[in-house]
């Protein structure tokens, strides 16, 4: 996995947390977290 992809995964996770905190959209985190985990494992 490239460093750029890792950074993108982290930014996506941070953005999802910010969105959840701001909007209370609890659907976002369960969708994004597994995606980030899979990306990091690869």
Backbone atoms as SQL, in Angstrom:
CREATE TABLE atoms (id INTEGER PRIMARY KEY, chain TEXT, resi INTEGER, resn TEXT, atom TEXT, x REAL, y REAL, z REAL);
INSERT INTO atoms VALUES
  (1, 'A', 1, 'UNK', 'N', 0.849, -1.203, 0.000),
  (2, 'A', 1, 'UNK', 'CA', 0.000, 0.000, 0.000),
  (3, 'A', 1, 'UNK', 'C', 0.881, 1.248, 0.000),
  (4, 'A', 2, 'UNK', 'N', 0.532, 2.183, -0.823),
  (5, 'A', 2, 'UNK', 'CA', 1.342, 3.391, -0.933),
  (6, 'A', 2, 'UNK', 'C', 1.065, 4.345, 0.214),
  (7, 'A', 3, 'UNK', 'N', 2.034, 5.216, 0.463),
  (8, 'A', 3, 'UNK', 'CA', 1.862, 6.195, 1.532),
  (9, 'A', 3, 'UNK', 'C', 0.690, 7.124, 1.233),
  (10, 'A', 4, 'UNK', 'N', 0.520, 7.481, -0.027),
  (11, 'A', 4, 'UNK', 'CA', -0.595, 8.341, -0.414),
  (12, 'A', 4, 'UNK', 'C', -1.936, 7.705, -0.080),
  (13, 'A', 5, 'UNK', 'N', -2.041, 6.392, -0.311),
  (14, 'A', 5, 'UNK', 'CA', -3.293, 5.697, -0.019),
  (15, 'A', 5, 'UNK', 'C', -3.553, 5.656, 1.482),
  (16, 'A', 6, 'UNK', 'N', -2.491, 5.472, 2.266),
  (17, 'A', 6, 'UNK', 'CA', -2.651, 5.474, 3.719),
  (18, 'A', 6, 'UNK', 'C', -3.137, 6.835, 4.201),
  (19, 'A', 7, 'UNK', 'N', -2.531, 7.888, 3.659),
  (20, 'A', 7, 'UNK', 'CA', -2.931, 9.240, 4.045),
  (21, 'A', 7, 'UNK', 'C', -4.386, 9.487, 3.673),
  (22, 'A', 8, 'UNK', 'N', -4.788, 9.019, 2.499),
  (23, 'A', 8, 'UNK', 'CA', -6.166, 9.187, 2.058),
  (24, 'A', 8, 'UNK', 'C', -7.124, 8.463, 3.001),
  (25, 'A', 9, 'UNK', 'N', -6.748, 7.250, 3.423),
  (26, 'A', 9, 'UNK', 'CA', -7.590, 6.494, 4.343),
  (27, 'A', 9, 'UNK', 'C', -7.747, 7.226, 5.669),
  (28, 'A', 10, 'UNK', 'N', -6.645, 7.788, 6.165),
  (29, 'A', 10, 'UNK', 'CA', -6.697, 8.524, 7.433),
  (30, 'A', 10, 'UNK', 'C', -7.570, 9.761, 7.290),
  (31, 'A', 11, 'UNK', 'N', -7.382, 10.495, 6.204),
  (32, 'A', 11, 'UNK', 'CA', -8.189, 11.699, 5.982),
  (33, 'A', 11, 'UNK', 'C', -9.668, 11.345, 5.882),
  (34, 'A', 12, 'UNK', 'N', -9.963, 10.231, 5.216),
  (35, 'A', 12, 'UNK', 'CA', -11.350, 9.798, 5.084),
  (36, 'A', 12, 'UNK', 'C', -11.944, 9.480, 6.448),
  (37, 'A', 13, 'UNK', 'N', -11.167, 8.794, 7.287),
  (38, 'A', 13, 'UNK', 'CA', -11.640, 8.447, 8.624),
  (39, 'A', 13, 'UNK', 'C', -11.872, 9.698, 9.460),
  (40, 'A', 14, 'UNK', 'N', -10.934, 10.636, 9.393),
  (41, 'A', 14, 'UNK', 'CA', -11.074, 11.879, 10.158),
  (42, 'A', 14, 'UNK', 'C', -12.294, 12.656, 9.688),
  (43, 'A', 15, 'UNK', 'N', -12.464, 12.732, 8.379),
  (44, 'A', 15, 'UNK', 'CA', -13.611, 13.449, 7.822),
  (45, 'A', 15, 'UNK', 'C', -14.920, 12.806, 8.273),
  (46, 'A', 16, 'UNK', 'N', -14.962, 11.478, 8.270),
  (47, 'A', 16, 'UNK', 'CA', -16.170, 10.774, 8.682),
  (48, 'A', 16, 'UNK', 'C', -16.510, 11.075, 10.136),
  (49, 'A', 17, 'UNK', 'N', -15.486, 11.118, 10.985),
  (50, 'A', 17, 'UNK', 'CA', -15.712, 11.419, 12.401),
  (51, 'A', 17, 'UNK', 'C', -16.226, 12.845, 12.560),
  (52, 'A', 18, 'UNK', 'N', -15.638, 13.775, 11.806),
  (53, 'A', 18, 'UNK', 'CA', -16.085, 15.165, 11.877),
  (54, 'A', 18, 'UNK', 'C', -17.531, 15.287, 11.416),
  (55, 'A', 19, 'UNK', 'N', -17.864, 14.599, 10.343),
  (56, 'A', 19, 'UNK', 'CA', -19.236, 14.643, 9.820),
  (57, 'A', 19, 'UNK', 'C', -20.200, 14.052, 10.836),
  (58, 'A', 20, 'UNK', 'N', -19.804, 12.946, 11.441),
  (59, 'A', 20, 'UNK', 'CA', -20.678, 12.303, 12.423),
  (60, 'A', 20, 'UNK', 'C', -20.895, 13.216, 13.614),
  (61, 'A', 21, 'UNK', 'N', -19.827, 13.854, 14.069),
  (62, 'A', 21, 'UNK', 'CA', -19.925, 14.731, 15.230),
  (63, 'A', 21, 'UNK', 'C', -20.815, 15.928, 14.918),
  (64, 'A', 22, 'UNK', 'N', -20.653, 16.495, 13.744),
  (65, 'A', 22, 'UNK', 'CA', -21.382, 17.707, 13.386),
  (66, 'A', 22, 'UNK', 'C', -22.855, 17.417, 13.105),
  (67, 'A', 23, 'UNK', 'N', -23.111, 16.367, 12.348),
  (68, 'A', 23, 'UNK', 'CA', -24.465, 16.108, 11.865),
  (69, 'A', 23, 'UNK', 'C', -25.171, 14.996, 12.638),
  (70, 'A', 24, 'UNK', 'N', -24.424, 14.251, 13.452),
  (71, 'A', 24, 'UNK', 'CA', -25.020, 13.132, 14.162),
  (72, 'A', 24, 'UNK', 'C', -25.367, 11.992, 13.215),
  (73, 'A', 25, 'UNK', 'N', -24.685, 11.923, 12.075),
  (74, 'A', 25, 'UNK', 'CA', -24.974, 10.890, 11.079),
  (75, 'A', 25, 'UNK', 'C', -24.235, 9.615, 11.458),
  (76, 'A', 26, 'UNK', 'N', -24.855, 8.792, 12.265),
  (77, 'A', 26, 'UNK', 'CA', -24.180, 7.607, 12.799),
  (78, 'A', 26, 'UNK', 'C', -24.018, 6.501, 11.757),
  (79, 'A', 27, 'UNK', 'N', -24.585, 6.706, 10.598),
  (80, 'A', 27, 'UNK', 'CA', -24.442, 5.713, 9.532),
  (81, 'A', 27, 'UNK', 'C', -23.057, 5.792, 8.903),
  (82, 'A', 28, 'UNK', 'N', -22.435, 6.963, 8.966),
  (83, 'A', 28, 'UNK', 'CA', -21.174, 7.182, 8.254),
  (84, 'A', 28, 'UNK', 'C', -20.058, 6.308, 8.797),
  (85, 'A', 29, 'UNK', 'N', -19.889, 6.279, 10.110),
  (86, 'A', 29, 'UNK', 'CA', -18.751, 5.575, 10.702),
  (87, 'A', 29, 'UNK', 'C', -18.784, 4.070, 10.432),
  (88, 'A', 30, 'UNK', 'N', -19.924, 3.390, 10.629),
  (89, 'A', 30, 'UNK', 'CA', -19.939, 1.944, 10.345),
  (90, 'A', 30, 'UNK', 'C', -19.600, 1.615, 8.892),
  (91, 'A', 31, 'UNK', 'N', -19.857, 2.535, 7.985),
  (92, 'A', 31, 'UNK', 'CA', -19.540, 2.287, 6.579),
  (93, 'A', 31, 'UNK', 'C', -18.064, 2.535, 6.299),
  (94, 'A', 32, 'UNK', 'N', -17.518, 3.607, 6.867),
  (95, 'A', 32, 'UNK', 'CA', -16.152, 4.020, 6.538),
  (96, 'A', 32, 'UNK', 'C', -15.104, 3.189, 7.259),
  (97, 'A', 33, 'UNK', 'N', -15.341, 2.860, 8.527),
  (98, 'A', 33, 'UNK', 'CA', -14.319, 2.176, 9.319),
  (99, 'A', 33, 'UNK', 'C', -13.874, 0.859, 8.684),
  (100, 'A', 34, 'UNK', 'N', -14.790, -0.038, 8.304),
  (101, 'A', 34, 'UNK', 'CA', -14.332, -1.291, 7.668),
  (102, 'A', 34, 'UNK', 'C', -13.555, -1.030, 6.380),
  (103, 'A', 35, 'UNK', 'N', -13.951, -0.011, 5.641),
  (104, 'A', 35, 'UNK', 'CA', -13.250, 0.323, 4.401),
  (105, 'A', 35, 'UNK', 'C', -11.814, 0.718, 4.692),
  (106, 'A', 36, 'UNK', 'N', -11.632, 1.543, 5.710),
  (107, 'A', 36, 'UNK', 'CA', -10.286, 1.994, 6.083),
  (108, 'A', 36, 'UNK', 'C', -9.457, 0.821, 6.585),
  (109, 'A', 37, 'UNK', 'N', -10.061, -0.029, 7.406),
  (110, 'A', 37, 'UNK', 'CA', -9.336, -1.184, 7.948),
  (111, 'A', 37, 'UNK', 'C', -8.862, -2.090, 6.814),
  (112, 'A', 38, 'UNK', 'N', -9.739, -2.379, 5.876),
  (113, 'A', 38, 'UNK', 'CA', -9.376, -3.229, 4.741),
  (114, 'A', 38, 'UNK', 'C', -8.260, -2.583, 3.939),
  (115, 'A', 39, 'UNK', 'N', -8.357, -1.268, 3.730),
  (116, 'A', 39, 'UNK', 'CA', -7.339, -0.566, 2.951),
  (117, 'A', 39, 'UNK', 'C', -5.981, -0.623, 3.646),
  (118, 'A', 40, 'UNK', 'N', -5.980, -0.454, 4.955),
  (119, 'A', 40, 'UNK', 'CA', -4.718, -0.459, 5.703),
  (120, 'A', 40, 'UNK', 'C', -4.108, -1.858, 5.723),
  (121, 'A', 41, 'UNK', 'N', -4.944, -2.870, 5.892),
  (122, 'A', 41, 'UNK', 'CA', -4.448, -4.251, 5.932),
  (123, 'A', 41, 'UNK', 'C', -3.792, -4.617, 4.604),
  (124, 'A', 42, 'UNK', 'N', -4.385, -4.168, 3.518),
  (125, 'A', 42, 'UNK', 'CA', -3.815, -4.445, 2.201),
  (126, 'A', 42, 'UNK', 'C', -2.531, -3.665, 2.027);
